[in-house]
Amino acid sequence: MTIRCLLDGLLLDATVGRRGARVTAYDGDEAFGLEAVEAAFYEVVSADPDELLGLEQAHYRLLRRADDFLLRRA
């Protein structure tokens, strides 16, 4: 999955943990957990159906799809 920071436009790779675990974003070699409230400052640029389901299960409702969102195949 790819997410974009709404503040600076930075694109980050991200993963969703299994069974509703949190989102982990990767900025180069650094990884950080994205809190559900912080998700208001990001948008999903691309994801597959399993990743979208994981976001719903992890309660990341504030993480919206971008206007240019691309649904990838699993």
DSSP file (Angstrom, degrees, kcal/mol; ACC not computed):
  #  RESIDUE AA STRUCTURE BP1 BP2  ACC     N-H-->O    O-->H-N    N-H-->O    O-->H-N    TCO  KAPPA ALPHA  PHI   PSI    X-CA   Y-CA   Z-CA
    1    1 A M              0   0    0      0, 0.0    13,-2.3     0, 0.0     2,-0.4   0.000 360.0 360.0 360.0 149.4    0.0    0.0    0.0
    2    2 A T  E     -AB  13  46A   0     44,-2.5    43,-3.0    11,-0.2    44,-1.5  -0.985 360.0-172.4-122.0 132.1    1.1    3.6   -0.6
    3    3 A I  E     -AB  12  44A   0      9,-2.9     9,-3.0    -2,-0.4     2,-0.4  -0.867  10.6-146.5-120.0 157.8    0.0    6.5    1.5
    4    4 A R  E     -AB  11  43A   0     39,-2.7    39,-1.8    -2,-0.3     2,-0.4  -0.984  16.4-126.4-127.0 134.6    0.6   10.2    1.1
    5    5 A C  E  >  - B   0  42A   0      5,-2.4     4,-2.0    -2,-0.4    37,-0.3  -0.647  13.0-151.2 -75.5 128.3    1.1   12.8    3.8
    6    6 A L  T  4 S+     0   0    0     35,-3.0    -1,-0.1    -2,-0.4    36,-0.1   0.700  91.3  57.9 -74.5 -18.8   -1.4   15.6    3.3
    7    7 A L  T  4 S+     0   0    0     34,-0.6    -1,-0.2     1,-0.1    35,-0.1   0.881 129.0   4.8 -79.4 -39.0    1.0   18.2    4.8
    8    8 A D  T  4 S-     0   0    0      2,-0.1    -2,-0.2    -3,-0.0    -1,-0.1   0.416  92.4-117.0-129.1   0.1    3.9   17.8    2.5
    9    9 A G     <  +     0   0    0     -4,-2.0     2,-0.2     1,-0.2    -3,-0.1   0.542  54.9 161.0  77.2   6.3    2.8   15.3   -0.2
   10   10 A L        -     0   0    0     -5,-0.1    -5,-2.4    -6,-0.1     2,-0.4  -0.423  32.7-140.4 -65.7 129.2    5.4   12.7    0.8
   11   11 A L  E     -A    4   0A   0     -7,-0.2     2,-0.4    -2,-0.2    -7,-0.2  -0.784  23.5-176.2 -92.1 133.5    4.6    9.2   -0.5
   12   12 A L  E     -A    3   0A   0     -9,-3.0    -9,-2.9    -2,-0.4     2,-0.2  -0.980  26.4-125.6-130.8 140.3    5.3    6.3    1.9
   13   13 A D  E     -AC   2  26A   0     13,-0.9    13,-2.8    -2,-0.4     2,-0.3  -0.591  38.9-179.1 -74.0 148.1    5.1    2.6    1.5
   14   14 A A  E     - C   0  25A   0    -13,-2.3     2,-0.3    11,-0.2    11,-0.2  -0.988  18.3-156.5-149.6 155.2    2.9    1.1    4.3
   15   15 A T  E     - C   0  24A   0      9,-2.5     9,-2.7    -2,-0.3     2,-0.5  -0.948  14.1-136.2-131.0 154.1    1.7   -2.2    5.6
   16   16 A V  E     - C   0  23A   0     -2,-0.3     7,-0.2     7,-0.2     6,-0.1  -0.946  25.5-127.5-109.5 128.2   -1.3   -3.3    7.6
   17   17 A G    >   -     0   0    0      5,-1.5     3,-0.5    -2,-0.5     4,-0.3  -0.220  36.4 -87.9 -66.8 163.5   -0.7   -5.8   10.4
   18   18 A R  G >  S+     0   0    0      1,-0.2     3,-0.7     2,-0.2    -1,-0.1  -0.396 101.4  12.8 -73.8 150.4   -2.9   -8.9   10.6
   19   19 A R  G 3  S-     0   0    0      1,-0.2    -1,-0.2    -2,-0.1    -2,-0.1   0.875 137.9 -43.8  53.5  48.7   -6.2   -9.0   12.4
   20   20 A G  G <  S+     0   0    0     -3,-0.5    -1,-0.2     1,-0.2    -2,-0.2   0.670  92.4 151.4  78.8  16.4   -6.6   -5.3   13.0
   21   21 A A    <   -     0   0    0     -3,-0.7    -1,-0.2    -4,-0.3    -4,-0.1  -0.237  51.4 -82.9 -71.2 171.9   -3.1   -4.4   14.0
   22   22 A R        -     0   0    0     -6,-0.1    -5,-1.5     1,-0.1     2,-0.3  -0.199  42.4 -96.7 -79.4 169.4   -1.9   -1.0   13.2
   23   23 A V  E     -CD  16  34A   0     11,-0.7    11,-3.1    -7,-0.2     2,-0.5  -0.640  30.8-155.2 -82.3 136.4   -0.4    0.5   10.0
   24   24 A T  E     -CD  15  33A   0     -9,-2.7    -9,-2.5    -2,-0.3     2,-0.3  -0.973   9.1-161.6-113.9 125.6    3.3    0.7    9.7
   25   25 A A  E     -CD  14  32A   0      7,-2.9     7,-2.5    -2,-0.5     2,-0.5  -0.794   6.6-144.1-106.8 150.0    4.7    3.3    7.4
   26   26 A Y  E     -CD  13  31A   0    -13,-2.8   -13,-0.9    -2,-0.3     2,-0.7  -0.960  14.9-177.0-121.8 121.2    8.2    3.3    5.9
   27   27 A D  E >  S- D   0  30A   0      3,-2.9     3,-1.7    -2,-0.5     2,-0.4  -0.845  71.1 -61.7-113.9  90.3   10.3    6.4    5.3
   28   28 A G  T 3  S-     0   0    0     -2,-0.7   -15,-0.1     1,-0.3     0, 0.0  -0.574 120.1 -14.3  67.3-125.1   13.4    5.0    3.7
   29   29 A D  T 3  S+     0   0    0     -2,-0.4     2,-0.3    -3,-0.1    -1,-0.3   0.578 122.4  89.8 -84.5 -10.5   15.1    2.7    6.3
   30   30 A E  E <   -D   27   0A   0     -3,-1.7    -3,-2.9     2,-0.0     2,-0.4  -0.691  57.2-166.0 -92.6 139.8   12.9    4.0    9.1
   31   31 A A  E     +D   26   0A   0     -2,-0.3     2,-0.3    -5,-0.2    -5,-0.2  -0.939   7.4 179.9-120.2 145.6    9.6    2.5   10.0
   32   32 A F  E     -D   25   0A   0     -7,-2.5    -7,-2.9    -2,-0.4     2,-0.4  -0.998  30.1-114.5-145.3 147.3    7.0    4.0   12.3
   33   33 A G  E     -D   24   0A   0     -2,-0.3     2,-0.7    -9,-0.2    -9,-0.2  -0.645  27.1-138.9 -79.3 131.4    3.6    3.0   13.5
   34   34 A L  E     -D   23   0A   0    -11,-3.1   -11,-0.7    -2,-0.4     2,-0.1  -0.827  17.1-139.6 -94.1 113.8    0.8    5.2   12.3
   35   35 A E     >  -     0   0    0     -2,-0.7     4,-1.1     1,-0.1     3,-0.2  -0.381  21.0-115.0 -70.2 152.1   -1.7    5.9   15.1
   36   36 A A  T  4 S+     0   0    0      1,-0.2     3,-0.4     2,-0.2    26,-0.3   0.850 116.9  49.6 -58.2 -37.0   -5.4    5.9   14.1
   37   37 A V  T >4 S+     0   0    0      1,-0.2     3,-1.5     2,-0.2    -1,-0.2   0.867 104.6  58.1 -71.7 -36.0   -5.8    9.6   14.9
   38   38 A E  G >4 S+     0   0    0      1,-0.3     3,-2.6    -3,-0.2    -1,-0.2   0.741  85.5  81.8 -62.7 -22.7   -2.7   10.5   12.8
   39   39 A A  G >< S+     0   0    0     -4,-1.1     3,-1.7    -3,-0.4    25,-0.3   0.700  72.9  75.9 -59.5 -18.6   -4.4    8.9    9.8
   40   40 A A  G <  S+     0   0    0     -3,-1.5    -1,-0.3     1,-0.3    -2,-0.2   0.723  93.1  53.6 -63.4 -19.6   -6.3   12.2    9.4
   41   41 A F  G <  S+     0   0    0     -3,-2.6   -35,-3.0    -4,-0.1   -34,-0.6   0.295 107.7  58.6 -98.0   8.4   -3.0   13.6    8.0
   42   42 A Y  E <   -B    5   0A   0     -3,-1.7    22,-0.7   -37,-0.3     2,-0.3  -0.889  60.6-158.2-133.1 161.7   -2.6   10.9    5.3
   43   43 A E  E     -Be   4  64A   0    -39,-1.8   -39,-2.7    -2,-0.3     2,-0.5  -0.985  27.5-111.7-138.8 151.3   -4.5    9.4    2.4
   44   44 A V  E     +Be   3  65A   0     20,-3.2    22,-3.0    -2,-0.3   -41,-0.3  -0.714  29.7 177.4 -84.4 124.5   -4.3    6.1    0.7
   45   45 A V  E     +     0   0A   0    -43,-3.0    25,-2.2    -2,-0.5     2,-0.3   0.816  69.7   0.2 -95.0 -39.0   -2.9    6.4   -2.9
   46   46 A S  E     +Be   2  70A   0    -44,-1.5   -44,-2.5    23,-0.2    -1,-0.4  -0.990  68.6 149.0-151.8 146.3   -2.9    2.7   -3.8
   47   47 A A  E     - e   0  71A   0     23,-1.5    25,-2.8    -2,-0.3    27,-0.0  -0.973  36.8-116.9-165.5 160.0   -3.8   -0.6   -2.1
   48   48 A D     >  -     0   0    0     -2,-0.3     4,-2.0    23,-0.2     3,-0.4  -0.605  42.4 -98.7 -98.6 169.1   -5.1   -4.0   -2.8
   49   49 A P  H  > S+     0   0    0      0, 0.0     4,-2.2     0, 0.0     5,-0.2   0.851 122.5  53.9 -58.0 -36.9   -8.5   -5.3   -1.5
   50   50 A D  H  > S+     0   0    0      1,-0.2     4,-2.2     2,-0.2     5,-0.1   0.888 108.2  49.8 -65.7 -38.1   -6.9   -7.2    1.4
   51   51 A E  H  > S+     0   0    0     -3,-0.4     4,-2.0     2,-0.2    -1,-0.2   0.899 109.8  51.0 -66.9 -39.7   -5.1   -4.0    2.6
   52   52 A L  H  X S+     0   0    0     -4,-2.0     4,-1.8     2,-0.2    -2,-0.2   0.901 110.2  49.4 -64.0 -40.4   -8.3   -2.1    2.4
   53   53 A L  H  X S+     0   0    0     -4,-2.2     4,-2.4     1,-0.2    -2,-0.2   0.907 108.8  53.3 -63.6 -41.9  -10.1   -4.7    4.5
   54   54 A G  H  X S+     0   0    0     -4,-2.2     4,-1.7     1,-0.2    -2,-0.2   0.876 106.0  53.5 -60.7 -38.3   -7.2   -4.6    7.0
   55   55 A L  H  <>S+     0   0    0     -4,-2.0     5,-2.2     2,-0.2     4,-0.2   0.913 109.4  48.1 -62.6 -42.7   -7.6   -0.8    7.3
   56   56 A E  H ><5S+     0   0    0     -4,-1.8     3,-1.2     1,-0.2    -2,-0.2   0.919 112.0  48.8 -63.8 -43.5  -11.3   -1.3    8.1
   57   57 A Q  H 3<5S+     0   0    0     -4,-2.4    -1,-0.2     1,-0.3    -2,-0.2   0.788 109.6  52.9 -67.2 -27.6  -10.5   -4.0   10.7
   58   58 A A  T 3<5S-     0   0    0     -4,-1.7    -1,-0.3    -5,-0.2    -2,-0.2   0.371 114.1-117.0 -90.9   4.2   -7.8   -1.8   12.3
   59   59 A H  T < 5 +     0   0    0     -3,-1.2     2,-0.7    -4,-0.2     3,-0.3   0.869  62.0 149.1  65.5  40.2  -10.2    1.1   12.7
   60   60 A Y    > < +     0   0    0     -5,-2.2     3,-1.3     1,-0.2    -1,-0.2  -0.427  10.7 144.9 -96.8  56.5   -8.4    3.5   10.4
   61   61 A R  T 3   +     0   0    0     -2,-0.7    -1,-0.2     1,-0.3    -5,-0.1   0.752  65.1  61.2 -68.2 -23.5  -11.5    5.3    9.3
   62   62 A L  T 3  S+     0   0    0     -3,-0.3     2,-1.2   -26,-0.3    -1,-0.3   0.608  81.2  91.7 -79.0 -10.6   -9.7    8.7    9.2
   63   63 A L    <   -     0   0    0     -3,-1.3   -20,-0.2    -8,-0.1   -23,-0.1  -0.726  68.5-169.3 -87.2  97.7   -7.4    7.3    6.5
   64   64 A R  E     -e   43   0A   0     -2,-1.2   -20,-3.2   -22,-0.7     2,-0.3  -0.393  24.9-102.2 -88.0 161.1   -9.3    8.3    3.3
   65   65 A R  E     -e   44   0A   0    -22,-0.2   -20,-0.2    -2,-0.1    -1,-0.1  -0.647  40.2-117.4 -79.9 139.5   -8.7    7.3   -0.3
   66   66 A A  E >   -     0   0A   0    -22,-3.0     3,-1.7    -2,-0.3    -1,-0.1  -0.306  21.6-112.8 -70.7 158.8   -7.0    9.9   -2.4
   67   67 A D  E 3  S+     0   0A   0      1,-0.3    -1,-0.1    -2,-0.0   -22,-0.1   0.820 122.8  46.5 -60.7 -30.1   -8.8   11.4   -5.4
   68   68 A D  E 3  S+     0   0A   0      2,-0.1    -1,-0.3   -22,-0.0    -2,-0.1   0.003  86.2 156.9-100.4  27.6   -6.2    9.6   -7.6
   69   69 A F  E <   -     0   0A   0     -3,-1.7     2,-0.5   -25,-0.1   -23,-0.2  -0.210  26.9-157.3 -57.1 140.1   -6.6    6.3   -5.7
   70   70 A L  E     -e   46   0A   0    -25,-2.2   -23,-1.5   -22,-0.0     2,-0.6  -0.984   8.1-144.7-124.0 120.8   -5.5    3.2   -7.6
   71   71 A L  E     -e   47   0A   0     -2,-0.5   -23,-0.2   -25,-0.2     2,-0.2  -0.755  22.3-157.9 -84.3 119.3   -6.9   -0.2   -6.6
   72   72 A R        -     0   0    0    -25,-2.8     2,-0.2    -2,-0.6   -26,-0.0  -0.597  21.1-103.2 -95.1 157.7   -4.2   -2.8   -7.1
   73   73 A R              0   0    0     -2,-0.2    -1,-0.1   -25,-0.2   -25,-0.1  -0.526 360.0 360.0 -75.3 146.9   -4.7   -6.6   -7.6
   74   74 A A              0   0    0     -2,-0.2    -1,-0.1   -27,-0.0   -26,-0.1   0.475 360.0 360.0 -70.1 360.0   -3.9   -8.8   -4.6
